[in-house]
């Protein structure tokens, strides 16, 4: 996950019954980052894999 200038690994938890998200799909998911970072609601982020952007999103809420 790429927040502003920070690249951090996260674990994605998709909603029950969702195995895969295809291009163009919208999904609400829960992400657990492996290290804490400063962020706020409505912060935009990119999902990157192997140097390529494969998704994008917005922080809806922060769970501590």
C-alpha positions in Angstrom: 0.0 0.0 0.0 1.3 3.4 -0.9 0.2 6.4 1.2 1.6 9.7 0.1 5.3 8.9 0.2 5.2 5.8 2.4 5.2 2.2 1.1 3.9 -0.3 3.6 2.9 -4.0 3.5 -0.7 -4.8 4.5 -2.9 -7.9 4.9 -6.3 -7.6 3.0 -9.5 -9.0 4.4 -12.2 -9.1 1.8 -15.9 -9.3 2.6 -17.3 -12.8 3.2 -18.1 -14.6 -0.1 -15.6 -12.4 -2.1 -12.6 -14.4 -3.4 -11.3 -12.0 -6.0 -11.8 -8.4 -7.1 -11.6 -7.7 -10.9 -10.8 -4.4 -12.7 -13.7 -2.0 -12.4 -15.1 -3.6 -9.2 -15.6 -1.6 -6.0 -15.3 -3.3 -2.7 -15.1 -2.3 1.0 -12.3 -4.2 2.6 -10.4 -4.2 5.9 -6.6 -3.9 5.7 -4.1 -4.5 8.6 -0.8 -2.8 8.0 2.3 -4.6 9.3 3.7 -1.3 10.8 1.7 1.7 12.1 1.8 4.8 10.0 0.2 8.3 10.4 -3.0 8.5 8.4 -6.5 10.0 8.5 -9.9 9.3 7.1 -10.4 10.2 3.4 -6.7 9.7 2.7 -6.2 8.3 -0.8 -3.9 5.3 -1.3 -2.6 3.0 -4.1 -2.3 -0.7 -4.0 1.0 -1.7 -5.6 2.5 -5.0 -6.5 5.8 -5.5 -8.2 6.2 -1.8 -8.9 2.9 -1.6 -10.6 -0.3 0.1 -9.4 -3.0 -2.6 -9.3 -5.7 -0.7 -7.4 -6.6 2.5 -5.5 -8.8 3.5 -2.6 -9.8 5.9 0.1 -9.5 5.3 3.9 -13.1 5.1 5.1 -12.4 4.6 8.8 -9.5 3.8 11.1 -9.7 0.8 13.4 -7.1 0.7 16.2 
